[in-house]
Amino acid sequence: MENSESFEELAEEYEDRYDKELEIVVFQIDINDLDLSKLSIDTNQIVEDGDEPTYFYDGIIPYSKLKRIKLY
């Protein structure tokens, strides 16, 4: 979404409203730090051959376990 017109419009609206730049942070977590029983697949996602599904996690992930990998 970060390269789309929708993101640009959202970012401009946010900046105008709050007088600061919109930032999106992406984190990575080691799968071994998750309780796999709390993972579920997004059943609304349309998955084509070769695409990985999106998962939801119904648990709490400690901030110390997150690795910041990207900031938009």
Secondary structure as a PSIPRED ss2 file (coil, helix, strand):
# PSIPRED VFORMAT (PSIPRED V4.0)

   1 M C   1.000  0.000  0.000
   2 E C   1.000  0.000  0.000
   3 N C   1.000  0.000  0.000
   4 S C   1.000  0.000  0.000
   5 E H   0.000  1.000  0.000
   6 S H   0.000  1.000  0.000
   7 F H   0.000  1.000  0.000
   8 E H   0.000  1.000  0.000
   9 E H   0.000  1.000  0.000
  10 L H   0.000  1.000  0.000
  11 A H   0.000  1.000  0.000
  12 E H   0.000  1.000  0.000
  13 E H   0.000  1.000  0.000
  14 Y H   0.000  1.000  0.000
  15 E H   0.000  1.000  0.000
  16 D H   0.000  1.000  0.000
  17 R H   0.000  1.000  0.000
  18 Y H   0.000  1.000  0.000
  19 D C   1.000  0.000  0.000
  20 K C   1.000  0.000  0.000
  21 E C   1.000  0.000  0.000
  22 L C   1.000  0.000  0.000
  23 E C   1.000  0.000  0.000
  24 I C   1.000  0.000  0.000
  25 V E   0.000  0.000  1.000
  26 V E   0.000  0.000  1.000
  27 F E   0.000  0.000  1.000
  28 Q E   0.000  0.000  1.000
  29 I C   1.000  0.000  0.000
  30 D C   1.000  0.000  0.000
  31 I H   0.000  1.000  0.000
  32 N H   0.000  1.000  0.000
  33 D H   0.000  1.000  0.000
  34 L C   1.000  0.000  0.000
  35 D C   1.000  0.000  0.000
  36 L H   0.000  1.000  0.000
  37 S H   0.000  1.000  0.000
  38 K H   0.000  1.000  0.000
  39 L E   0.000  0.000  1.000
  40 S E   0.000  0.000  1.000
  41 I E   0.000  0.000  1.000
  42 D C   1.000  0.000  0.000
  43 T C   1.000  0.000  0.000
  44 N C   1.000  0.000  0.000
  45 Q C   1.000  0.000  0.000
  46 I C   1.000  0.000  0.000
  47 V C   1.000  0.000  0.000
  48 E C   1.000  0.000  0.000
  49 D C   1.000  0.000  0.000
  50 G C   1.000  0.000  0.000
  51 D C   1.000  0.000  0.000
  52 E C   1.000  0.000  0.000
  53 P C   1.000  0.000  0.000
  54 T C   1.000  0.000  0.000
  55 Y E   0.000  0.000  1.000
  56 F E   0.000  0.000  1.000
  57 Y E   0.000  0.000  1.000
  58 D C   1.000  0.000  0.000
  59 G C   1.000  0.000  0.000
  60 I C   1.000  0.000  0.000
  61 I C   1.000  0.000  0.000
  62 P C   1.000  0.000  0.000
  63 Y H   0.000  1.000  0.000
  64 S H   0.000  1.000  0.000
  65 K H   0.000  1.000  0.000
  66 L C   1.000  0.000  0.000
  67 K E   0.000  0.000  1.000
  68 R E   0.000  0.000  1.000
  69 I E   0.000  0.000  1.000
  70 K E   0.000  0.000  1.000
  71 L E   0.000  0.000  1.000
  72 Y C   1.000  0.000  0.000
